[in-house]
């Protein structure tokens, strides 16, 4: 089940051709900025002719749009797919969504760095696409956390703040992860996904609990009960 939930978008021949072009464009955008980079610069860096470049991308804005597609939109769509599955295990759903987001960033760290730095300078149409995908991805995270809390699987926490914390944990990898190092992108993404679940999961078995953790569990149960009673009362009054 976990492997099914973690399934990522298959690599197509078109993506295999466009990826090196995007990588070359990203490097140039990082070093010279969007305005300071020409299509000829990108073609030269990618080792292809200008006509070949224009066959795949009509202009620099389309390259930026593809960058948003790779980093944000594709991840948002995959997260939505995972969240919409029939799986009832809240922890596994959250783990799979976080893994999907983290591994996308870890496999494209320079792409994300460019978007993170120059996001406000994106053309309006591309910026709207980026903002919409980010908002929907964040909503998927917070909704999964909220659902797990309601089911009594996750501890009583603020879903929005917790989702922001998980987003930050994923985004910070751009600052320290080095491709080709001791750990693969997939392995680091698995660790991050596990940490995200540990952040929200309630205490373990009774055998592992000390008095303080038992008290935390009781407080959680009382909070769940209070919400349930409040919700039931609100429904009756409506």
Beta strands, then each sheet from edge to edge (+ up, - down):
end
